[in-house]
Amino acid sequence: MTGSDTPRRDPLPSQDQRTVLEAFPAGHPRGSWPAEEYAAVQRAQGMQAQVVMDLRTDQFLVVTRHHHPLIHFTEGCT
């Protein structure tokens, strides 16, 4: 079997997906505080928001995760 005959294996899709709610510049005079305050308001409204740092864009991101459980099939299902 040559390299071109090797079956392609794609990674499984992630079960956790993030949605960016808001972005704040890391160079803000108050640092991450604006992002933390925004995330606290979102959490008070029932959303599971957290602050992460995006090093590539130099921003604090307020994100929420959405967990998509795998679907399990049982015997006899068509």
N, CA, C and O of each residue as an XYZ file, in Angstrom:
312
protein
N       0.854     -1.169      0.000
C       0.000      0.000      0.000
C       0.902      1.236      0.000
O       1.810      1.340      0.825
N       0.660      2.155     -0.907
C       1.455      3.378     -0.963
C       0.801      4.446     -0.117
O      -0.320      4.274      0.360
N       1.510      5.562      0.070
C       0.982      6.662      0.878
C      -0.347      7.179      0.383
O      -1.192      7.575      1.185
N      -0.554      7.184     -0.949
C      -1.818      7.692     -1.483
C      -2.958      6.707     -1.282
O      -4.126      7.084     -1.376
N      -2.627      5.424     -1.003
C      -3.657      4.422     -0.774
C      -4.073      4.334      0.688
O      -5.032      3.638      1.019
N      -3.368      5.027      1.554
C      -3.666      4.971      2.973
C      -5.004      5.631      3.238
O      -5.226      6.758      2.796
N      -5.909      4.957      3.954
C      -7.210      5.579      4.238
C      -7.031      6.838      5.072
O      -6.178      6.897      5.957
N      -7.822      7.812      4.784
C      -7.775      9.074      5.520
C      -8.557      8.917      6.819
O      -9.676      8.403      6.819
N      -7.971      9.356      7.909
C      -8.639      9.290      9.208
C      -8.857     10.700      9.712
O      -7.909     11.388     10.091
N     -10.085     11.121      9.715
C     -10.432     12.435     10.231
C     -10.679     12.319     11.725
O     -11.263     11.336     12.180
N     -10.241     13.311     12.497
C     -10.528     13.261     13.937
C     -12.019     13.387     14.182
O     -12.749     13.983     13.390
N     -12.459     12.812     15.295
C     -13.867     12.932     15.660
C     -14.175     14.388     15.985
O     -13.327     15.084     16.542
N     -15.365     14.858     15.651
C     -15.705     16.234     16.005
C     -15.735     16.406     17.514
O     -16.069     15.481     18.255
N     -15.384     17.592     17.950
C     -15.370     17.892     19.379
C     -16.786     17.864     19.926
O     -17.731     18.309     19.275
N     -16.916     17.333     21.137
C     -18.218     17.318     21.778
C     -18.505     18.647     22.458
O     -19.664     18.978     22.711
N     -17.456     19.414     22.757
C     -17.624     20.712     23.394
C     -17.393     21.801     22.363
O     -16.363     21.829     21.690
N     -18.347     22.684     22.249
C     -18.208     23.814     21.348
C     -18.306     25.084     22.169
O     -19.071     25.156     23.131
N     -17.538     26.071     21.792
C     -17.550     27.352     22.489
C     -18.189     28.411     21.617
O     -18.027     28.428     20.397
N     -18.912     29.287     22.270
C     -19.469     30.454     21.604
C     -18.863     31.677     22.271
O     -18.912     31.814     23.493
N     -18.289     32.566     21.465
C     -17.730     33.798     21.998
C     -18.863     34.802     22.149
O     -19.521     35.174     21.178
N     -19.076     35.233     23.388
C     -20.135     36.197     23.668
C     -19.650     37.626     23.471
O     -20.396     38.481     22.995
N     -18.391     37.884     23.841
C     -17.838     39.235     23.757
C     -16.318     39.141     23.808
O     -15.764     38.210     24.392
N     -15.647     40.117     23.190
C     -14.186     40.176     23.198
C     -13.740     41.527     23.753
O     -14.342     42.561     23.464
N     -12.676     41.500     24.554
C     -12.139     42.711     25.177
C     -10.635     42.762     24.929
O      -9.959     41.745     25.083
N     -10.094     43.920     24.548
C      -8.655     44.006     24.287
C      -7.843     43.755     25.557
O      -8.189     44.240     26.634
N      -6.767     42.996     25.418
C      -5.922     42.682     26.573
C      -5.171     43.913     27.066
O      -4.751     43.959     28.222
N      -5.001     44.895     26.218
C      -4.293     46.101     26.603
C      -5.147     47.127     27.322
O      -4.706     48.258     27.525
N      -6.342     46.766     27.706
C      -7.243     47.697     28.401
C      -6.589     48.121     29.721
O      -5.965     47.299     30.392
N      -6.728     49.402     30.100
C      -6.111     49.863     31.352
C      -6.548     49.063     32.589
O      -5.795     48.973     33.558
N      -7.738     48.493     32.563
C      -8.232     47.711     33.702
C      -7.970     46.214     33.517
O      -8.497     45.396     34.271
N      -7.171     45.858     32.532
C      -6.829     44.452     32.304
C      -8.040     43.616     31.930
O      -8.808     43.977     31.039
N      -8.200     42.499     32.619
C      -9.298     41.584     32.301
C     -10.593     41.947     33.025
O     -11.612     41.288     32.818
N     -10.577     42.971     33.862
C     -11.770     43.305     34.644
C     -13.025     43.499     33.805
O     -14.067     42.952     34.166
N     -12.986     44.248     32.700
C     -14.219     44.393     31.909
C     -14.777     43.043     31.441
O     -15.989     42.828     31.445
N     -13.887     42.152     31.044
C     -14.334     40.825     30.613
C     -14.909     40.047     31.790
O     -15.929     39.372     31.652
N     -14.257     40.139     32.949
C     -14.740     39.430     34.140
C     -16.098     39.974     34.585
O     -16.972     39.207     34.991
N     -16.273     41.279     34.509
C     -17.555     41.889     34.882
C     -18.663     41.448     33.927
O     -19.774     41.139     34.357
N     -18.357     41.420     32.643
C     -19.342     40.986     31.644
C     -19.719     39.517     31.880
O     -20.893     39.153     31.821
N     -18.708     38.679     32.148
C     -18.970     37.260     32.399
C     -19.826     37.080     33.652
O     -20.688     36.203     33.692
N     -19.592     37.909     34.677
C     -20.382     37.807     35.915
C     -21.846     38.129     35.650
O     -22.735     37.481     36.202
N     -22.098     39.124     34.810
C     -23.481     39.465     34.453
C     -24.129     38.297     33.714
O     -25.289     37.969     33.963
N     -23.384     37.673     32.809
C     -23.923     36.534     32.058
C     -24.215     35.363     32.996
O     -25.237     34.691     32.855
N     -23.318     35.120     33.950
C     -23.545     34.030     34.913
C     -24.753     34.317     35.794
O     -25.496     33.401     36.148
N     -24.955     35.588     36.152
C     -26.118     35.961     36.967
C     -27.420     35.700     36.212
O     -28.472     35.515     36.824
N     -27.346     35.684     34.887
C     -28.524     35.410     34.060
C     -28.648     33.921     33.720
O     -29.503     33.531     32.924
N     -27.790     33.090     34.326
C     -27.911     31.649     34.148
C     -27.017     31.048     33.079
O     -27.073     29.840     32.851
N     -26.202     31.843     32.421
C     -25.322     31.325     31.381
C     -23.989     30.905     32.006
O     -23.495     31.566     32.919
N     -23.420     29.830     31.524
C     -22.136     29.360     32.051
C     -21.000     30.048     31.285
O     -20.367     29.448     30.417
N     -20.758     31.309     31.622
C     -19.747     32.103     30.924
C     -18.429     32.069     31.684
O     -18.400     32.028     32.914
N     -17.346     32.087     30.926
C     -16.022     32.152     31.530
C     -15.126     33.018     30.652
O     -15.412     33.229     29.473
N     -14.048     33.515     31.233
C     -13.104     34.368     30.512
C     -11.884     33.539     30.146
O     -11.317     32.845     30.989
N     -11.487     33.617     28.888
C     -10.270     32.962     28.416
C      -9.432     34.004     27.679
O      -9.952     35.013     27.203
N      -8.142     33.747     27.594
C      -7.243     34.647     26.889
C      -6.925     34.060     25.533
O      -6.483     32.915     25.436
N      -7.146     34.835     24.484
C      -6.777     34.427     23.133
C      -5.436     35.088     22.823
O      -5.381     36.277     22.508
N      -4.366     34.318     22.913
C      -3.030     34.875     22.709
C      -2.806     35.330     21.276
O      -2.069     36.287     21.036
N      -3.437     34.652     20.321
C      -3.252     34.999     18.909
C      -3.768     36.399     18.609
O      -3.139     37.144     17.857
N      -4.925     36.767     19.199
C      -5.519     38.077     18.920
C      -5.286     39.076     20.046
O      -5.683     40.236     19.935
N      -4.639     38.633     21.143
C      -4.368     39.480     22.306
C      -5.662     40.081     22.856
O      -5.776     41.289     23.060
N      -6.631     39.193     23.088
C      -7.926     39.607     23.616
C      -8.374     38.665     24.719
O      -8.019     37.486     24.734
N      -9.160     39.207     25.641
C      -9.879     38.387     26.603
C     -11.236     38.082     25.975
O     -11.947     38.990     25.545
N     -11.587     36.806     25.925
C     -12.863     36.391     25.350
C     -13.767     35.872     26.447
O     -13.339     35.114     27.317
N     -15.016     36.284     26.397
C     -16.026     35.710     27.282
C     -16.723     34.641     26.452
O     -17.346     34.931     25.431
N     -16.604     33.405     26.909
C     -17.138     32.287     26.139
C     -18.094     31.474     26.988
O     -18.065     31.525     28.218
N     -18.938     30.728     26.305
C     -19.803     29.749     26.944
C     -19.621     28.448     26.192
O     -19.434     28.439     24.975
N     -19.678     27.359     26.919
C     -19.513     26.039     26.300
C     -20.861     25.385     26.119
O     -21.759     25.515     26.951
N     -20.979     24.689     25.024
C     -22.173     23.899     24.731
C     -21.717     22.465     24.612
O     -20.924     22.136     23.730
N     -22.205     21.614     25.480
C     -21.840     20.203     25.437
C     -22.877     19.457     24.627
O     -24.074     19.524     24.908
N     -22.403     18.745     23.617
C     -23.277     17.929     22.776
C     -22.947     16.470     23.035
O     -21.956     15.959     22.515
N     -23.763     15.795     23.830
C     -23.457     14.402     24.153
C     -23.527     13.529     22.909
O     -24.292     13.793     21.981
N     -22.716     12.489     22.915
C     -22.764     11.533     21.818
C     -24.094     10.808     21.854
O     -24.647     10.564     22.927
N     -24.598     10.468     20.702
C     -25.840      9.703     20.614
C     -25.465      8.228     20.632
O     -24.677      7.776     19.802
N     -26.012      7.495     21.551
C     -25.734      6.074     21.654
C     -26.927      5.305     21.071
O     -28.077      5.531     21.446
N     -26.624      4.415     20.166
C     -27.659      3.582     19.565
C     -27.717      2.249     20.290
O     -26.682      1.684     20.646
N     -28.912      1.752     20.506
C     -29.074      0.451     21.153
C     -29.455     -0.581     20.106
O     -29.893     -0.246     19.006
N     -29.281     -1.822     20.467
C     -29.623     -2.902     19.548
C     -31.111     -2.853     19.214
O     -31.955     -2.582     20.067
N     -31.398     -3.121     17.957
C     -32.796     -3.165     17.545
C     -33.298     -1.835     16.982
O     -34.387     -1.785     16.412
N     -32.534     -0.774     17.129
C     -32.952      0.515     16.558
C     -32.646      0.502     15.075
O     -31.618     -0.023     14.649
N     -33.523      1.071     14.304
C     -33.298      1.151     12.863
C     -33.121      2.556     12.424
O     -32.920      2.811     11.236
